[in-house]
Amino acid sequence: MAGDSVSNVISARELGHRFQQNWLFRHVELEVKAGDVLVVSGTNGSGKSTLLKVLAGLVRPLEGHVVRPERIGYAAIDLALYPQLSAKEHLELAAQLRGGKTEGLLERVGLPKTGNKPVGSFSTGMRARLKLAMALQHSPELLILDEPTAALDEAGRELIGAVLKVFDGAVILATNDPSDKKWGTHELILD
């Protein structure tokens, strides 16, 4: 994905990361512009989730460097939520910590009547929708989604597609689901 680095939302050069002596990935190069959807695929254990965490700034790479925007939205299966807090309280807390709006977000992700319910009572799919709302909350320039449809029903999958269709920043998503790959403008395969 070569191009004009001035218009890149995120770029990475010579990225590498390993656990103990085993390299998950090495020499990864990428450039993602606004409007691009980079699909990261590969076998289980190939480093997809770790690469996304490196790109989001949650994990430091052992090799290479990343140039990323300030406002990043991140949603992943392993992202923790507070079971005692309601969906509305999650959004309010996130808004206090990093800014962003709370109005209309639950409706946008198909959770209009759940605002005051404790997240501990949510299904896995409902939690995935809340994580998406939190990722979008502060109008990110880059949206990073790790296995975004893994816990979603068909309506949830359509929701992800609708969000990606109108999102005006750059998107990086990890998936092995062939139906998710249709949203990509580019693909990076880790092996």
C-alpha positions as CSV (number, residue, x, y, z in Angstrom):
1,M,0.0,0.0,0.0
2,A,2.3,2.7,-1.2
3,G,1.3,6.2,-1.5
4,D,1.7,9.8,-0.3
5,S,2.7,9.7,3.3
6,V,1.1,13.1,3.9
7,S,-2.4,11.8,3.5
8,N,-1.8,8.6,5.5
9,V,-3.8,8.3,8.7
10,I,-1.4,5.6,10.0
11,S,1.8,4.1,8.7
12,A,4.2,1.5,10.0
13,R,7.7,0.5,9.0
14,E,9.6,-2.7,9.7
15,L,7.3,-3.7,12.5
16,G,8.2,-6.8,14.4
17,H,7.0,-8.5,17.6
18,R,7.6,-11.8,19.2
19,F,6.7,-13.8,22.3
20,Q,9.8,-15.4,23.8
21,Q,11.8,-16.5,20.8
22,N,9.0,-16.9,18.4
23,W,8.3,-14.0,16.0
24,L,4.6,-13.4,15.4
25,F,5.4,-11.0,12.6
26,R,8.4,-9.2,11.2
27,H,9.1,-6.5,8.6
28,V,5.4,-5.4,8.4
29,E,4.9,-2.3,6.3
30,L,1.6,-0.5,5.9
31,E,0.0,2.8,5.0
32,V,-3.7,3.4,5.5
33,K,-5.5,6.5,4.3
34,A,-8.9,7.9,5.2
35,G,-11.5,5.9,3.4
36,D,-9.3,2.7,3.4
37,V,-10.3,-0.5,5.2
38,L,-7.3,-2.7,5.8
39,V,-8.3,-6.3,6.6
40,V,-5.7,-8.2,8.6
41,S,-6.1,-11.9,8.2
42,G,-4.1,-15.0,9.1
43,T,-4.2,-18.3,11.0
44,N,-5.0,-18.4,14.7
45,G,-1.8,-17.4,16.5
46,S,-0.4,-15.5,13.5
47,G,-0.3,-12.2,15.5
48,K,-3.4,-10.4,14.2
49,S,-4.6,-9.2,17.6
50,T,-1.0,-8.3,18.6
51,L,-0.5,-6.3,15.4
52,L,-3.7,-4.4,16.1
53,K,-2.6,-3.6,19.6
54,V,0.8,-2.4,18.3
55,L,-0.9,-0.2,15.7
56,A,-3.2,1.2,18.4
57,G,-0.3,2.0,20.7
58,L,-1.3,-0.6,23.4
59,V,1.7,-2.8,22.9
60,R,5.2,-1.5,22.0
61,P,6.7,-3.2,18.9
62,L,10.1,-4.9,19.4
63,E,11.2,-3.7,16.0
64,G,10.1,-0.8,13.7
65,H,7.9,2.2,14.3
66,V,4.3,3.4,13.9
67,V,3.1,6.9,13.0
68,R,-0.5,7.1,14.2
69,P,-3.2,9.8,14.8
70,E,-4.2,11.0,18.3
71,R,-7.8,9.9,18.1
72,I,-8.0,6.1,17.7
73,G,-11.2,4.0,18.3
74,Y,-10.4,0.5,19.4
75,A,-12.8,-2.4,19.9
76,A,-11.8,-6.0,20.6
77,I,-13.2,-9.2,22.0
78,D,-10.9,-9.2,24.9
79,L,-11.6,-5.6,25.8
80,A,-13.0,-5.5,29.4
81,L,-16.2,-3.8,30.5
82,Y,-17.4,-3.2,34.0
83,P,-20.3,-5.6,34.7
84,Q,-21.8,-3.4,37.4
85,L,-21.9,-0.3,35.3
86,S,-24.7,0.4,32.8
87,A,-24.1,1.0,29.1
88,K,-24.9,4.7,29.7
89,E,-22.4,4.9,32.6
90,H,-19.7,3.3,30.3
91,L,-20.2,6.0,27.7
92,E,-20.3,8.8,30.4
93,L,-17.0,7.5,31.9
94,A,-15.3,7.3,28.5
95,A,-16.5,10.8,27.7
96,Q,-15.0,12.1,30.9
97,L,-11.7,10.4,30.2
98,R,-11.2,11.2,26.5
99,G,-14.1,13.4,25.4
100,G,-16.8,12.7,22.9
101,K,-20.6,12.6,22.9
102,T,-22.9,10.1,24.6
103,E,-26.2,11.1,22.9
104,G,-27.5,8.7,20.2
105,L,-24.6,6.3,20.5
106,L,-26.6,3.4,21.9
107,E,-29.3,3.9,19.2
108,R,-26.6,4.0,16.6
109,V,-25.3,0.5,17.6
110,G,-28.8,-1.1,18.1
111,L,-29.0,-0.8,21.9
112,P,-31.7,1.8,22.3
113,K,-33.4,0.4,25.4
114,T,-30.3,-0.8,27.3
115,G,-28.9,2.5,28.7
116,N,-29.7,1.8,32.4
117,K,-29.1,-2.0,32.4
118,P,-26.0,-3.3,34.0
119,V,-23.5,-4.6,31.4
120,G,-23.2,-7.8,33.4
121,S,-26.7,-8.8,32.1
122,F,-25.7,-8.2,28.4
123,S,-25.2,-11.0,25.9
124,T,-21.8,-11.2,24.2
125,G,-23.2,-9.6,21.1
126,M,-24.7,-6.7,23.1
127,R,-21.2,-6.2,24.7
128,A,-19.6,-6.1,21.3
129,R,-22.1,-3.4,20.2
130,L,-21.3,-1.3,23.3
131,K,-17.6,-1.7,22.6
132,L,-18.2,-0.4,19.1
133,A,-20.1,2.6,20.5
134,M,-17.3,3.4,22.8
135,A,-14.8,3.1,19.9
136,L,-16.8,5.6,17.8
137,Q,-17.6,7.9,20.7
138,H,-14.8,10.5,20.3
139,S,-14.9,10.7,16.5
140,P,-11.7,8.9,15.9
141,E,-9.5,9.3,12.8
142,L,-8.6,5.6,12.9
143,L,-10.9,2.8,13.9
144,I,-9.3,-0.5,14.8
145,L,-11.6,-3.5,15.2
146,D,-10.4,-6.9,16.3
147,E,-12.8,-9.7,15.1
148,P,-15.7,-7.2,15.0
149,T,-18.4,-9.7,14.0
150,A,-17.3,-12.7,16.0
151,A,-20.1,-12.4,18.6
152,L,-22.7,-10.7,16.4
153,D,-25.9,-12.0,14.8
154,E,-26.8,-11.1,11.2
155,A,-28.3,-7.7,12.3
156,G,-25.0,-7.0,14.1
157,R,-23.0,-7.8,11.0
158,E,-25.1,-5.5,9.0
159,L,-24.6,-2.8,11.6
160,I,-20.8,-3.2,11.3
161,G,-21.1,-2.8,7.5
162,A,-23.3,0.3,7.9
163,V,-20.8,1.9,10.3
164,L,-17.9,1.2,7.9
165,K,-19.8,2.5,5.0
166,V,-20.2,6.0,6.5
167,F,-17.0,6.2,8.6
168,D,-14.8,8.8,7.0
169,G,-11.5,7.9,8.7
170,A,-9.2,4.9,8.2
171,V,-10.2,1.4,9.4
172,I,-8.1,-1.6,10.3
173,L,-9.9,-4.8,11.1
174,A,-8.7,-8.3,11.9
175,T,-10.8,-11.2,10.8
176,N,-10.8,-14.6,9.2
177,D,-14.4,-14.5,8.3
178,P,-14.7,-14.4,4.5
179,S,-17.9,-12.3,4.7
180,D,-16.1,-9.6,6.7
181,K,-13.3,-9.4,4.1
182,K,-15.8,-7.9,1.6
183,W,-15.5,-4.5,3.4
184,G,-11.7,-4.3,2.8
185,T,-10.0,-2.1,0.3
186,H,-6.7,-3.9,1.1
187,E,-5.6,-7.0,2.8
188,L,-2.6,-7.9,4.9
189,I,-2.1,-11.6,5.5
190,L,0.0,-12.8,8.4
191,D,1.3,-16.3,8.3
